[in-house]
């Protein structure tokens, strides 16, 4: 990873309690793509492999160029990956959010690369505007606060 790519991620980790908290969406993206395989590398192989496959799925999903035959392969593999995860984790872990990666390949096919649909720049603008303007009703109700 490049320097500053996830520089504030260390502030979200509480080592004493063993928790991760206060992560922004960009940090979740970094965790799912880059840190998931290394964070759980001490797990058993049959548990680690589906997590690595899930990480690779998200890394391929967020790449700048995706070929159509790669999308077909990703579409086939994600259902197998989720089945492997269902064998490892209890069923209470799986709710409506865990099946959504199945639909992401179709969304990628329809919408193009995800970099053009990310909300990171808008989240960054919201943070900057919250620092500038103390009255949040100006930011969220009026699209142009200077009119």
N, C-alpha and C positions, 0 to 999 in steps of 0.2 A: 504494500500500500504506500502511496505517496504521503509525504509529510503534510499534515493538516487535513487529510482526507476524512479522518474521523477523530479529530483532535480532542473533542469534548466528550467522547464516549467514556473515558475513564471516570468522569464525574458521576456517571449513572450507575456505577457498580458499588455495592455495599458488600465488602469482603466479609465483615463480621457476621452479618445476617445471611450471606449467601444469596443476595437478591440483586436484580437489575431493575431500576426504576427511573422514571422521568425521561425515557428515551423519545427523541423526536422521530418522525417517520424516516428520515435519512439514516438514522442510526439503526433502525430496524432493518433497513435495506442492507446496510453494511454487515450487520450481524448475520442475516440470512444468507448473504452471498459469500462473504469472506471468512467470518469468524466461527460459523457454526461447526465446520469440520474440525478445526483446531480446538475449539472450546470443549468438545465432547470426545476428544481423541482417546480418552482413557476408558471409554465404554467398550462393551463386548462387540465383536465384529458384526454379529447379526443385528445389533442395535445401531451401530455406527454407520454401516453401509447405506441404509435407507435415508439417514440424515444427510450423508454426503451426496446421495443422488438428488435429494430435495434441494440442497444448496446448489448443485450443478444445474438443476432445472431453472432456478431463479436467475442464476448467472447467465444461462443461455437465453432466457426470456428477456433479460435487460441488455443484451448485447446490441451493438449499433447495427449490425447486419444479420438478418436471419433469413435463411433460404427456406423455400417451401417444403422441401423434403425433410429439413430439420424440424419444421413445425409438425409434420406428420409423425415423425419419430418421437417428438416431445409429447404429442397428444396420446400416443400409445403408452409411453413410459410413465406418465404421471398417474394413471389409474393403477398401475402395478406398484408404484412407489407408495401411493396412499393405502393400498391393500397391505403392503409390508408394514406400514406404520400402524395400521389397525391391529395387526397381530402383536405388536410390541406394546402399545399404549392401551390403557383401559378404554372402554367404549364411552365412558363419561367425558373423556378428553375431546371427543369428536362432536362438534356441534355444526351449525350451518356454515361456519367460516372455513372449516377444514376441507370442504369439498370444492371451494371456489377456485383453486389452482387448475382444476379440470377445464374451467371456462376461459382461463387466461390465454391459452393458445389461440382460441377462436377470436378473442378480443384483439390479440396481436395481429392476426390475419386481417381483421376488418379495419383496425385503426392505425396500423403501422407501428414503427418502433416506439417504445414507451417513453423515450427521452422527451418527446414532443408533447406528452400528456402528463408529465409529472407536475406535482404541485409544490415542489421545493422552492422555486423562485417566489411563489405567492406567499408561502409560509415565511420566507425570509423578509418579504416586504411587510407582512403583518407584524413581525417582530420589530422591525425598524420603525414602522408607523406607530406602534404602541409606545415606543420609547419617545417619539417626537410629540405625539398628541396624548395628553392625559385623559381626555374625554373619549372613551371608546365608541360612543354613539356617533361621533363624527366619522369615524373610520368605517363602520359597518353599515350605516344607514345612508350616508351620502357618498356616492362614488367619487365625487370631486370635492374635497373638503375646503377648497379655496374659493368656491362659488357661492 
